[in-house]
Amino acid sequence: MALPPARFLPGWVYGSAAVAQRERSHYAGRCWHPVAASAELGSGEALARELLELPLLITRPADGALPQQPRAFLNRCPHRGVALLEGGGPAQPCRRLICPYHGWTYDLQGQLRAAAREGEFLEPFCRDDWPLMELPCRQLGPLIWVALGPEPVPLEQQLDLVLAEAGALWDQPRQLLARQQQSLACNWKVAHDNTLDDYHVAIAHPSTLHREQGPVRHYRHGLSRHGTLLATPWGEGGTFFTFGLAPWTHLLLWPDGRLALISFLPEASGLDRCRMEVWLLGLEQHAGGAEAWMAELQCFLEEDRRLVESAQRGYASGLQPGPAHRLEQRILQWQALYASWMQLDDLAPEALTTTPGAAATPPWRH
């Protein structure tokens, strides 16, 4: 893989409403998003989730002797938009999904099976015309993934480094041990950049993350078009992996089978806020230590919170980022992918595109 370009995204990209709108239309739809742990959804069950303010319904049909792949739909009845299943709770065993408003009844494949008083519609009515709106859905490794666009990057390409570097470890069956979320006062890209930033770890996290990752001289990096890797020797043997994935997801994988997922999701309430989600997955023997494990992670995440919220104020004051360091290549690699998908040229402030003597190649053109 060729080295990424040596310049960061310009500061205006972090505070532009037009950029934020395009992120949802041009960027988020190109990727797969983890929405649940595979173990959360059993055969013949349904689960309600939300992703970028979209209500989702994840089902696992019970048909056949073999376990079925999950399926994803918008969690809304096509008649009047009411949710078929309330969100926020665990998966529910069910053979049918019944709209609480008018009683339209769906199976777990998203097909309409009955509508109350269906002989009395004012126009000819056919059940086959009213399926739930389906989204691409896959189970790969210990997670269930959903895509919001019709032609996402192949999931195996999005996870290429994970599969190549940690395939057997990645495929271990895991249970969800803990989940937390927190609102951060920064644009999601500030938080995402920070989690890809291997230049700051020894300085900002000397007694937390730095101890977990070990000396900088042992860092090994991997870059692909859709992902990045930091691999370090683990004190008890094996390799500790940190994967950065598009669009805003990070996987921390320990050789003992523990997996932490950290995501930074844009919030519709403003350009200067995002929601950090932290999931902990592990083997059965890890369940008893999940609370202590989450507390350990929250120590360095709190250190990062202070940093990214301070950086947000810096960007808001008109910062243009400084020179890139060798240990910031993972940021540059992700930003190159982001820029190629976002097509930023027509969103640049007018002053940047008309100033005489400006650089011939803007830093976001890679």
C-alpha positions as CSV (number, residue, x, y, z in Angstrom):
1,M,0.0,0.0,0.0
2,A,1.4,3.4,-1.0
3,L,2.0,5.9,1.8
4,P,-0.8,8.3,2.4
5,P,-0.4,12.0,1.6
6,A,1.4,14.1,4.1
7,R,-1.1,16.9,4.8
8,F,-4.2,16.8,7.0
9,L,-7.7,17.9,6.1
10,P,-8.1,21.7,6.3
11,G,-9.8,23.0,9.5
12,W,-12.9,24.3,7.8
13,V,-14.0,20.7,7.1
14,Y,-14.6,20.1,10.8
15,G,-17.2,22.9,11.1
16,S,-19.1,23.1,7.9
17,A,-22.8,22.3,7.8
18,A,-22.6,21.5,4.1
19,V,-19.8,18.9,4.9
20,A,-21.9,17.4,7.6
21,Q,-24.9,17.0,5.3
22,R,-22.7,15.3,2.6
23,E,-21.2,13.0,5.2
24,R,-24.6,11.4,5.5
25,S,-25.3,11.2,1.8
26,H,-21.8,10.4,0.4
27,Y,-19.9,8.9,3.2
28,A,-21.9,7.0,5.8
29,G,-23.8,5.1,3.0
30,R,-20.6,3.7,1.6
31,C,-19.8,1.7,4.8
32,W,-21.1,-1.1,7.0
33,H,-22.0,-0.2,10.5
34,P,-21.9,-2.5,13.5
35,V,-25.4,-2.5,15.1
36,A,-25.4,-5.4,17.5
37,A,-23.4,-8.3,18.8
38,S,-24.2,-11.5,17.0
39,A,-24.9,-13.2,20.3
40,E,-27.6,-10.7,21.1
41,L,-29.9,-12.0,18.4
42,G,-31.1,-15.6,18.6
43,S,-33.1,-17.6,16.0
44,G,-36.7,-16.3,15.8
45,E,-35.9,-13.0,17.5
46,A,-36.1,-9.3,16.6
47,L,-34.1,-6.4,18.0
48,A,-34.7,-2.6,17.6
49,R,-31.8,-0.3,17.2
50,E,-31.1,3.3,16.0
51,L,-28.4,4.5,13.6
52,L,-28.0,8.1,12.6
53,E,-31.6,8.8,13.8
54,L,-32.9,6.0,11.6
55,P,-35.0,3.4,13.4
56,L,-33.8,-0.1,12.6
57,L,-35.3,-3.5,13.1
58,I,-32.9,-6.5,13.0
59,T,-34.4,-10.0,12.8
60,R,-33.2,-13.6,12.6
61,P,-35.8,-15.8,10.9
62,A,-36.2,-19.2,12.4
63,D,-36.9,-21.0,9.1
64,G,-34.9,-24.1,8.3
65,A,-32.6,-26.3,10.4
66,L,-29.5,-24.1,10.0
67,P,-29.1,-20.7,11.8
68,Q,-30.3,-17.9,9.5
69,Q,-28.4,-14.8,8.6
70,P,-29.9,-11.7,10.2
71,R,-32.0,-9.3,8.2
72,A,-32.4,-5.5,8.7
73,F,-35.3,-3.3,8.0
74,L,-36.4,0.2,8.7
75,N,-38.4,-0.1,11.9
76,R,-41.5,1.6,10.6
77,C,-44.8,0.2,9.3
78,P,-45.2,1.2,5.7
79,H,-48.8,2.3,6.4
80,R,-48.3,5.2,8.7
81,G,-44.7,4.9,9.9
82,V,-45.2,3.6,13.5
83,A,-42.4,1.4,14.9
84,L,-43.1,-2.3,14.9
85,L,-40.9,-2.9,17.9
86,E,-39.8,-0.5,20.7
87,G,-36.1,0.3,20.8
88,G,-33.6,0.2,23.7
89,G,-34.3,-3.2,25.0
90,P,-33.0,-6.8,24.4
91,A,-34.0,-9.0,21.5
92,Q,-37.6,-10.4,21.8
93,P,-38.7,-13.8,20.7
94,C,-41.4,-13.4,18.1
95,R,-43.0,-15.1,15.1
96,R,-44.8,-12.0,13.9
97,L,-44.3,-8.3,14.2
98,I,-47.6,-6.5,14.7
99,C,-47.9,-2.7,14.3
100,P,-49.6,-1.3,17.4
101,Y,-51.4,1.4,15.4
102,H,-53.5,-0.5,12.8
103,G,-52.5,-4.1,13.3
104,W,-50.5,-4.7,10.1
105,T,-48.7,-8.0,10.8
106,Y,-45.3,-8.9,9.3
107,D,-43.1,-12.0,9.5
108,L,-39.4,-11.9,10.3
109,Q,-38.6,-11.8,6.5
110,G,-40.3,-8.4,6.3
111,Q,-43.4,-9.7,4.4
112,L,-46.9,-8.5,5.2
113,R,-49.0,-11.4,6.3
114,A,-52.2,-9.6,7.4
115,A,-53.8,-6.2,7.7
116,A,-56.8,-5.4,9.8
117,R,-60.0,-5.3,7.8
118,E,-58.0,-5.5,4.6
119,G,-61.1,-5.9,2.4
120,E,-62.2,-2.4,3.1
121,F,-59.3,-0.3,1.6
122,L,-60.5,2.4,-0.8
123,E,-58.2,1.1,-3.6
124,P,-57.3,-2.5,-4.6
125,F,-55.0,-3.9,-1.9
126,C,-52.3,-6.6,-2.3
127,R,-50.1,-7.6,0.7
128,D,-47.1,-8.2,-1.6
129,D,-47.0,-4.5,-2.4
130,W,-46.3,-3.5,1.2
131,P,-43.1,-5.2,2.5
132,L,-40.9,-3.6,5.1
133,M,-38.0,-1.6,3.6
134,E,-35.0,-3.8,3.8
135,L,-31.3,-2.7,4.2
136,P,-28.2,-4.7,3.5
137,C,-27.3,-6.8,6.6
138,R,-24.5,-9.3,7.3
139,Q,-23.1,-11.2,10.2
140,L,-19.3,-11.3,10.2
141,G,-17.2,-12.2,13.1
142,P,-18.9,-11.4,16.5
143,L,-20.9,-8.5,15.1
144,I,-24.0,-7.8,13.0
145,W,-23.4,-5.1,10.3
146,V,-25.9,-2.9,8.4
147,A,-25.3,-0.7,5.4
148,L,-27.4,2.4,4.8
149,G,-26.6,2.7,1.1
150,P,-27.5,0.4,-1.8
151,E,-23.9,-0.4,-2.9
152,P,-21.6,-0.3,0.1
153,V,-18.0,-1.4,0.0
154,P,-17.8,-5.2,0.3
155,L,-17.7,-5.9,4.1
156,E,-14.6,-8.2,3.6
157,Q,-12.8,-5.2,2.1
158,Q,-13.8,-2.9,4.9
159,L,-12.5,-5.5,7.4
160,D,-9.5,-6.6,5.3
161,L,-6.8,-5.9,7.9
162,V,-8.9,-7.5,10.6
163,L,-9.4,-10.7,8.6
164,A,-5.7,-10.8,7.5
165,E,-4.1,-10.0,10.8
166,A,-6.4,-11.5,13.4
167,G,-8.8,-13.9,11.5
168,A,-8.9,-16.8,13.9
169,L,-9.0,-14.5,16.9
170,W,-11.7,-12.4,15.3
171,D,-13.9,-15.3,14.6
172,Q,-14.2,-16.5,18.2
173,P,-17.8,-16.6,19.5
174,R,-18.3,-13.8,22.0
175,Q,-21.0,-12.4,24.2
176,L,-21.8,-8.7,24.8
177,L,-20.5,-8.0,28.3
178,A,-21.1,-4.2,28.7
179,R,-22.2,-1.2,26.6
180,Q,-21.9,2.5,27.5
181,Q,-22.4,5.7,25.5
182,Q,-21.4,9.3,26.2
183,S,-21.9,12.7,24.4
184,L,-18.7,14.5,23.5
185,A,-18.4,18.2,22.8
186,C,-16.5,17.9,19.6
187,N,-17.1,17.1,15.9
188,W,-16.9,13.3,15.4
189,K,-13.9,13.7,13.1
190,V,-11.8,15.2,15.9
191,A,-12.5,12.2,18.1
192,H,-11.9,9.8,15.3
193,D,-8.6,11.4,14.3
194,N,-7.5,11.2,18.0
195,T,-8.2,7.5,18.2
196,L,-6.0,7.0,15.1
197,D,-3.3,9.2,16.5
198,D,-0.4,7.1,17.7
199,Y,1.8,10.2,18.2
200,H,0.0,11.2,21.4
201,V,-0.3,7.9,23.3
202,A,3.0,8.0,25.2
203,I,2.6,11.6,26.1
204,A,-1.1,11.9,26.9
205,H,-1.7,8.4,28.4
206,P,1.6,7.4,30.2
207,S,-0.1,5.3,32.9
208,T,-3.1,4.0,31.0
209,L,-3.2,3.2,27.2
210,H,0.6,3.6,26.9
211,R,1.2,0.8,29.4
212,E,-1.3,-1.4,27.4
213,Q,0.3,-0.7,24.0
214,G,4.0,-0.8,25.2
215,P,7.0,1.1,23.9
216,V,6.6,3.2,20.7
217,R,9.7,1.4,19.2
218,H,7.6,-1.8,19.1
219,Y,4.7,-0.2,17.1
220,R,3.8,-1.9,13.8
221,H,1.5,-0.2,11.4
222,G,-0.7,-1.6,8.6
223,L,-2.6,0.5,6.0
224,S,-5.2,-0.5,3.5
225,R,-7.7,1.5,1.5
226,H,-10.5,1.1,4.1
227,G,-8.7,0.4,7.3
228,T,-5.6,0.9,9.5
229,L,-3.8,-1.2,12.1
230,L,-1.6,-0.6,15.1
231,A,-0.1,-3.9,16.4
232,T,2.0,-4.1,19.5
233,P,3.4,-7.0,21.6
234,W,1.2,-7.8,24.6
235,G,2.9,-8.3,28.0
236,E,1.4,-11.7,28.6
237,G,2.1,-13.0,25.1
238,G,0.6,-12.4,21.7
239,T,-0.3,-9.2,19.9
240,F,-2.6,-6.4,20.9
241,F,-4.4,-5.1,17.8
242,T,-6.0,-1.7,17.3
243,F,-8.0,-1.4,14.0
244,G,-9.4,1.8,12.7
245,L,-12.3,1.3,10.3
246,A,-14.4,3.6,8.1
247,P,-16.6,5.3,8.8
248,W,-15.9,6.0,12.5
249,T,-15.3,2.7,14.2
250,H,-12.3,1.3,16.2
251,L,-11.7,-2.3,17.2
252,L,-9.4,-3.2,20.1
253,L,-8.6,-6.9,20.2
254,W,-6.6,-8.6,22.9
255,P,-4.9,-12.0,22.4
256,D,-7.0,-13.4,25.3
257,G,-10.2,-13.0,23.2
258,R,-11.5,-9.7,24.6
259,L,-12.8,-7.2,22.1
260,A,-13.7,-3.5,22.6
261,L,-15.6,-1.6,19.9
262,I,-15.4,2.3,20.1
263,S,-17.5,4.4,17.6
264,F,-18.0,8.1,17.3
265,L,-21.3,8.9,15.7
266,P,-22.3,12.3,14.4
267,E,-25.2,14.0,16.3
268,A,-27.9,15.8,14.5
269,S,-28.0,18.4,17.2
270,G,-24.9,20.1,16.1
271,L,-21.5,20.1,14.3
272,D,-19.6,20.3,17.6
273,R,-21.1,17.1,19.3
274,C,-20.8,13.4,18.7
275,R,-21.9,10.3,20.6
276,M,-19.2,7.9,21.7
277,E,-20.3,4.3,22.0
278,V,-18.2,1.6,23.8
279,W,-19.1,-2.1,23.6
280,L,-17.2,-4.8,25.4
281,L,-17.4,-8.4,24.0
282,G,-15.6,-11.4,25.4
283,L,-15.6,-15.0,26.2
284,E,-17.6,-16.5,29.1
285,Q,-14.7,-16.3,31.4
286,H,-14.4,-12.6,30.9
287,A,-17.9,-11.8,32.2
288,G,-16.9,-11.5,35.8
289,G,-14.3,-8.8,35.1
290,A,-16.3,-6.7,32.6
291,E,-17.0,-3.9,35.1
292,A,-13.4,-3.5,36.0
293,W,-12.4,-3.7,32.3
294,M,-14.9,-1.0,31.4
295,A,-13.5,1.2,34.2
296,E,-10.0,0.7,32.9
297,L,-11.0,1.8,29.4
298,Q,-12.9,4.8,30.7
299,C,-9.7,6.1,32.4
300,F,-7.9,6.7,29.1
301,L,-11.2,7.6,27.3
302,E,-11.7,10.4,29.9
303,E,-8.2,11.6,29.2
304,D,-9.0,11.7,25.5
305,R,-12.3,13.4,26.1
306,R,-10.5,16.4,27.6
307,L,-8.1,16.5,24.7
308,V,-10.7,16.3,21.9
309,E,-13.0,18.9,23.4
310,S,-10.0,21.2,23.7
311,A,-9.1,20.5,20.1
312,Q,-12.6,21.3,19.1
313,R,-12.2,24.7,20.5
314,G,-9.0,25.1,18.6
315,Y,-10.6,24.1,15.3
316,A,-13.5,26.5,16.0
317,S,-11.0,29.3,16.4
318,G,-9.8,28.9,12.8
319,L,-7.0,26.3,13.2
320,Q,-5.2,25.0,10.1
321,P,-3.5,21.7,11.3
322,G,0.3,21.6,11.4
323,P,2.8,19.1,9.9
324,A,2.1,15.4,10.0
325,H,4.3,13.1,12.1
326,R,5.3,9.6,11.1
327,L,3.1,8.3,14.0
328,E,0.1,10.0,12.5
329,Q,0.0,8.1,9.2
330,R,-3.2,6.2,10.3
331,I,-5.0,9.6,10.4
332,L,-3.7,10.6,7.0
333,Q,-4.7,7.2,5.5
334,W,-8.3,7.5,6.8
335,Q,-8.5,11.2,5.7
336,A,-7.5,10.3,2.2
337,L,-10.3,7.8,1.9
338,Y,-12.8,10.3,3.5
339,A,-11.7,13.0,1.1
340,S,-12.0,10.7,-2.0
341,W,-15.6,9.8,-1.1
342,M,-16.7,13.3,0.0
343,Q,-15.6,15.2,-3.1
344,L,-14.8,18.3,-1.1
345,D,-13.8,20.7,-3.8
346,D,-17.2,22.2,-4.4
347,L,-17.8,22.6,-0.6
348,A,-14.6,24.7,0.1
349,P,-15.2,28.2,1.3
350,E,-15.0,30.7,-1.6
351,A,-12.0,32.4,-0.3
352,L,-10.0,29.2,-0.5
353,T,-10.8,28.6,-4.1
354,T,-10.4,32.2,-5.5
355,T,-7.3,33.5,-3.6
356,P,-4.6,34.5,-6.1
357,G,-1.4,32.4,-5.7
358,A,-3.1,29.6,-3.8
359,A,-1.6,26.2,-3.9
360,A,-2.4,24.3,-7.1
361,T,-3.3,21.2,-5.2
362,P,-5.5,21.7,-2.1
363,P,-4.5,19.4,0.8
364,W,-7.8,17.4,0.7
365,R,-7.0,16.3,-2.9
366,H,-5.2,13.1,-2.7
